[in-house]
Amino acid sequence: MQPIHYTVSYRASFKPELPDFFIRKYLVEPGKKGSIVLDPFGGRGTTVIQANLHGYSAIHNDLNPVSIFLASARKSIPPLPELIGRLESLDLKKQRFSLTKSETQKLTPFFHPDTLQEILNLRKILLEEKNKDDPELKYIGVTALSRLHGHSDGFFSVYSFPQISILPSAQLKNNRVRGIQPEYRNVKDRILKKMKKDLSVTLPPEFYRASKKNHYTMHDARRLDSIKDGSVNLVVTSPPFLNKVDYLTDNWMRSWFLGFENQDPKLTVTASLSEWSDFMRDSMREIGRVLAPGGRAVIEVGEVDVGGRDENLEESLLKDLPMKVDGGFLRGEELYINLQNFTKLANCWEVKNNLRGTNTNRCLVLLKSRR
Ligand SMILES: C[S@@+](CC[C@H](N)C(=O)[O-])C[C@H]1O[C@@H](n2cnc3c(N)ncnc32)[C@H](O)[C@@H]1O
């Protein structure tokens, strides 16, 4: 898969192979040129990038502003030599910031003081109003964001967790238990190395032609207000599962780095199957509205533990189908199950393979018909 997918990690993202499979099946193989792809729960932008790689323009929606940044920073990717030149021109030692009490508490468990000063200088540049839509700075920004914390020397932080920002108290404990302290990590060197890796495979011209026309929207998936009725040909998406992931807490350092720390985007997190079903019914109705007749929506869900019992979430979706939607009906057409022989996050949490967590991708395909 194209390395551009892996610029940044994101909790509960799906593998690019998943949207790739459905984009090929429903758009590329039947030769449906000019189709529009939508992901209403876009995350790090996997669906949109894969659609663009096949030459389809796409709409990335997510209620989390961090997700909008992760995806839109890869809308127009400047050539590597220009990115390198721009990175070299940034003065990351320009200012010596004095830290607020809260910044000291939050950030010093992770970073050496000199590394932190470089991060603060870069953050200041990225947050300047005139720079917010600058494609070079956005790409440098998303690469920097992906280097904030992790387990190897390629990251800015002391040994930490890569996908999730753990809490400062957990990081302090980690440092104590492992007997480690943050060492100086040069920020520019690490951004440079990562950019070279992610841009090591040339993007096809159709990527740029398609991505130019992408849209990035920040709606609740139940009200995709700016997306017109019948304007989308294929949806490939993965909604939040039952109480599995708290995207805001997991992304707290990214939110801080991007200046979103005071936003509270009311993401959907519920442990109740009936609440989740209500949420998904409204989301499916909205997906049905924006789909063109003949269009399909692929909804990836998993099996979850509800009160000690395994629940396959697609069964809950099927209870509402067929469904009357604006401009027609939404019907269940097929179910694809991809068995995995590992549990996501197994290595990190020492969960034994296939015993806990989500072990399948269950993709329910819905078809919109006029009647
Ligand atoms: C499972 S993740 C999607 C991951 C994505 N497939 C990827 O590959 O990165 C679910 C996403 O739903 C978003 N989300 C949660 N509640 C939402 C809502 N009510 N409306 C829109 N997006 C929401 C979260 O911010 C998260 O990014």
The ligand as an SDF file (V2000), in Angstrom:
LIG
                    3D

 27 29  0  0  0  0  0  0  0  0999 V2000
  -13.4480    4.0300   13.8570 C   0  0  0  0  0  0  0  0  0  0  0  0
  -12.9600    5.7010   13.6500 S   0  0  0  0  0  0  0  0  0  0  0  0
  -12.7880    5.8290   11.9330 C   0  0  0  0  0  0  0  0  0  0  0  0
  -11.3960    5.4430   11.5120 C   0  0  0  0  0  0  0  0  0  0  0  0
  -11.2000    5.5510   10.0120 C   0  0  0  0  0  0  0  0  0  0  0  0
  -11.8820    4.4820    9.2970 N   0  0  0  0  0  0  0  0  0  0  0  0
   -9.7020    5.5100    9.6810 C   0  0  0  0  0  0  0  0  0  0  0  0
   -9.2670    4.6230    8.9390 O   0  0  0  0  0  0  0  0  0  0  0  0
   -8.9650    6.3380   10.2110 O   0  0  0  0  0  0  0  0  0  0  0  0
  -14.4610    6.5530   13.9960 C   0  0  0  0  0  0  0  0  0  0  0  0
  -14.4230    8.0830   13.8280 C   0  0  0  0  0  0  0  0  0  0  0  0
  -15.7320    8.5770   14.1170 O   0  0  0  0  0  0  0  0  0  0  0  0
  -15.5890    9.9160   14.6210 C   0  0  0  0  0  0  0  0  0  0  0  0
  -16.8770   10.2550   15.2750 N   0  0  0  0  0  0  0  0  0  0  0  0
  -17.3130    9.9220   16.5110 C   0  0  0  0  0  0  0  0  0  0  0  0
  -18.5690   10.3690   16.6950 N   0  0  0  0  0  0  0  0  0  0  0  0
  -18.9460   10.9780   15.5410 C   0  0  0  0  0  0  0  0  0  0  0  0
  -20.1470   11.5940   15.0860 C   0  0  0  0  0  0  0  0  0  0  0  0
  -21.2300   11.6520   15.8710 N   0  0  0  0  0  0  0  0  0  0  0  0
  -20.1700   12.1160   13.8400 N   0  0  0  0  0  0  0  0  0  0  0  0
  -19.0850   12.0600   13.0280 C   0  0  0  0  0  0  0  0  0  0  0  0
  -17.9190   11.4800   13.4050 N   0  0  0  0  0  0  0  0  0  0  0  0
  -17.8530   10.9390   14.6350 C   0  0  0  0  0  0  0  0  0  0  0  0
  -14.3780    9.8150   15.5290 C   0  0  0  0  0  0  0  0  0  0  0  0
  -13.7960   11.0980   15.6980 O   0  0  0  0  0  0  0  0  0  0  0  0
  -13.4740    8.8420   14.7510 C   0  0  0  0  0  0  0  0  0  0  0  0
  -12.5430    9.5650   13.9780 O   0  0  0  0  0  0  0  0  0  0  0  0
  1  2  1  0
  2  3  1  0
  2 10  1  0
  3  4  1  0
  4  5  1  0
  5  6  1  0
  5  7  1  0
  7  8  2  0
  7  9  1  0
 10 11  1  0
 11 12  1  0
 11 26  1  0
 12 13  1  0
 13 14  1  0
 13 24  1  0
 14 15  1  0
 14 23  1  0
 15 16  2  0
 16 17  1  0
 17 18  1  0
 17 23  2  0
 18 19  1  0
 18 20  2  0
 20 21  1  0
 21 22  2  0
 22 23  1  0
 24 25  1  0
 24 26  1  0
 26 27  1  0
M  CHG  2   2   1   9  -1
M  END
$$$$
